[in-house]
Amino acid sequence: RLIYEESNRRKRKYLAVNCSAIEQTLLSSTLFGHEKGAFTGADKQKLGLFEEADGGTLFLDEIGELSQDMQGILLRVLEEGRFMRVGGTEPVKVDVRVLTATNKDLARLVAEGKFREDLYYRLNVIQIPLPPLRDRPGDVEDLVRHFVSEIGGPTRSISSEAMSVLSAYSWPGNVRQLRNVMERTIILSQNDELQPEDFPPEIRASRSPTGEGVVATQSGHVGAYPRTDNLADVEGAHIRATLEACGGNKKLAAEKLGISRSTLYEKLRECPVPGHECPGTGHAGP
């Protein structure tokens, strides 16, 4: 959507279709349209999405779900810029920007013979990998505040404790899951300021993907620490997470931790952090 809105096609149509949500036998008619009488029930001509999006943008989601036959048809359309409606005899020429997305490893599907290699390279002109939400926990806070504002309006907010809980969760369903959780919580909660207890138990019992516990710094960064009662281990993990969130800036990290730099250096001697040299020792932590 952002690519479309920032492009010179933004004044033309933007259409989207989920390739896995439509029967493959019907997908050809959906994309390319059909002529009257092309099949039973085709009582009039129908334009497909390619024709409707002429001059604009067509987003094909879940492209990895296309059948082999549809892959071949799509490749020809992308190469030639023209197609025939189902039951038609005259080619229709279009100028459409095609964006695709998938949660599958297309290169692996190509190696397994499940996705056409020529279509893969034709689609893979510019690739934008989007890491899962669990790999970019810093985005959670911005997304949460956006959903609170969008769904709850100006009277709703979220506490820092609840935000820490949400930042610690791994979000296997990514942004879609986060939005659904926020919508359900905002509807069911009677608190103007959302609290940790307003969220489902599985969210409150947040653990990192490895099963470790989590620690959130004031910046919202989340780091993992061993599940242990040892205070030194927890403190060392918190220092590591804060230093990482501050880009290795010890002065800033000390301020966020609420301690002096000399105290931070002392802590680093006791709990060495990889890559951060401890003054007075002449070496970095292991």
N, C-alpha and C positions, 0 to 999 in steps of 0.2 A: 504494500500500500504506500509506503514512504517513497519507494522508487518511482511509483506512478505519480504521486503528488509533487515530486521534485523534477519531473521530466517535462519535456515539451509536448507531451501527449496528455497532460493533465486536464485539458479542456474537452477531451473526447472520452468515450466510455471506458470504464474499468469493470470487467466482468470476471467472475471466479467460478470454478467448478471443482468439486472434490471427485477425482477420478475413481475413488474406491466406493463412493456412495451411489453410483449409477451402474445398473447392469451393463456389462460390456456390449451386449447386443443392442442396447439403446443408446450407448455413448456416441456412436457415429452420427445418429440423428441429432443428438444434443449438440454436438460440436459443429456439424456441417449442414444440418437442416435436412428437409426432405420435400419432395414434390408431391402434389396431390395424386393419390392413388398408388403411392410407392409401396404401401403395405396396408393390411387391414386396419381400418381406423384412421388412415391418413386422408381425411376428407378435404384438406386444403393445404396449400403450400406453407411451409414453416421455415423461417430462417434459423440457422444454427448460431452458436455463440461466436464462431470465427467471423461470420458475416455481420453480426450485431456489433462486434467490437472493431470493425474496420476503421483504421485510423487511430485506434486506441490501444488498450492493453488487455490481454487475456491471461489470467492466472490459473494454471493447472496444478492443483494441489494433489499430493499423493501420486506423483507421476510414476512411481515405481510399481503401482498396481495395474498399469495398462497391460492388456493381453498382447501377445506377440503380434496378432493381426493388426490391432490398433496402433502398435508401435510402428509398424511398417507404413500405415496410412499417414500417421502424424509426421513421420520423417519426410515423406513425399511433399506434404503440405508445407513444411518448413523450408524445404529445398526449393520448391517451385513457386510458393506464394499463391497457389491456386488449388481448387478442389472442385468436386462435383457433389451436389446435394444427393442424398439417397434417392434413387429412382430417377435422377436427372441425367442429361446427356451433354449439357453445356457447362464448361468450366467457369467457375466464379473466382475472380482475382481479388485478393484482399491484401491490405498492408497492416499487419497486426504485430505488436510487440508481445512476445510470449515469455512469461515468467513461470518457472516451475519450482516445486518444492517436494521434498521427500524426507522421511525419517529412516529410510533404508540406505544401505551401503550399495550404491549403484555399481561401483567398480567391482564389488564382490559378485553382484548379480550378473554382471557381464562375464566374469570369469566362470560362473556356473552355467552360462548359457541361457539365463532367464531374462536378460535385458539386452537389446540389440546394441552392439558396440558402436555402429555408425550413428545411431540415435543418441547414444550417450555423449559422444564427442560433439555432435551437432548442438546438443543442449548445453554442454559444459563450456560455454564461451566465457562467462564471468561467474565464478562460484563464490558464494558468500556463506561460509560455514557459521552456523549459529550454535554456540555451545549450550548444553542443557543448563537450566536455571541453577542447578546445584553447583555448577562450576563458576558461576558469577553471582555469589551471594550478595555482593554490593548492589545489585539491581533490585533486590527484593524490597528494600525500603522505599525506593522511588515508585515501584509498581503498587505497593500496598497503599501509599498515600494517594496515588492516582485513583485506585479503586474505591477507597474510602470517600474521596471527593465526588467521584462519578456516581457511585451507587447510593451513598449515604447523604450526600449533600453537605452544605456548610455547617450543619449542626453536629455532625459526627466527627470523631477523631479517634486516635489509637494511642494507648499508653506506651511508654518506652519499654516496659516489661513485656507487653504483648508483641511489640516489634522485635524484641530479642528472640522470643519464641519462634516467630515466623522466619526470622533470618537463619535460625539454627536448623530448620527443617530442610530435608533434601529435595522436596518437590519433584517426585518421579513423574508427575503429570505436567510439569513445567508451568508456563504462564496460564494455560487454560485451567489447570487445577487450582492455582493460586486465586484466580478470579472467581471460580465457583465457590471456593472456601470463603472468600471475602463476602460474596453475595449472600451466601447462606447465613454467615455470622451476623452481618449487618441487619438482615431481616429478622432473625430470631432474638438478637440481643436487645435488652431494654436499657443498656448503658449508652449514654451519649459518647463516653470514651471507652472504646473496646478494651477489655482486660483479658489476660491469658485464659481465665476460666470460661470465657465466651467461645473459645475455639474447641474443635473436636479433640478427644483424648489422644488420638494418634499424632496430632500436631503438637500438643503440649508435651508429649513424651518424645521430644525431638532428639534424634541421634544423627550423627554424621553417617554417610553411606557405608563407612567401614565398621559401624557399630560402636564407635568411640563416642565419648561425650563431646560437648561443644562449649566454647567460651566465646562470648561476643564482646568486642571492645566498644568504646563509646562511639566509634565511627561506623559501627554496624558490621565491621569485618568479623567473620567467624573463623575460628581456628579449632583444630581437633586436639584433644588431650586424652591420655589413657584413662580408662575408667578405674580410678583408684582413690583411696581416701588420703593418700600422701599429699600434704599441703604443698611441699616443695615441687612436686610434679605439676600440680595445678597452677602454681604461681609461675613456674617456668614456661608453661604453655601460654599463659596469659601475656607474659612478656614477649614471647615469640610472635604471637598474633598482633600485638600492638606495634612492635617494631616493623612487621611486614606491612601493616596498614599505614604506617608513617613513612614507608619507603626507606627504612633504615636510618631515619633521622633521629638520633638518640635524644637530642634536646626536646624535640616535639613529643617523642614517645614518653619521656620523663614527665612532661607537663600533663599528658593525657592519663598517665598512671598515678599522678598526684604525688610524685616523689622527686627528689633532687637528682641531678645528673650523677653526682657522686654515689648516691644510693643505687641508682640504676647500674652504674659500673660495678658496684659491689655485688649486685644480684647477678650480673653477667659472669662474674668470676665464679659464683656459686653454681649457677645454672647456665653454662656456656651456650650461646646461640650460634649455629653455623654461619660463618661469614662475617661475624661482628667481633672485631678484635677487642680484647679486654685491656684497658690501659694498665701498665705496670707488669703485665705478664709477657708482652712481646709476641703473643700468638693469639690466633682466633680460637673460638670455641670449636670443639671437634665436630 
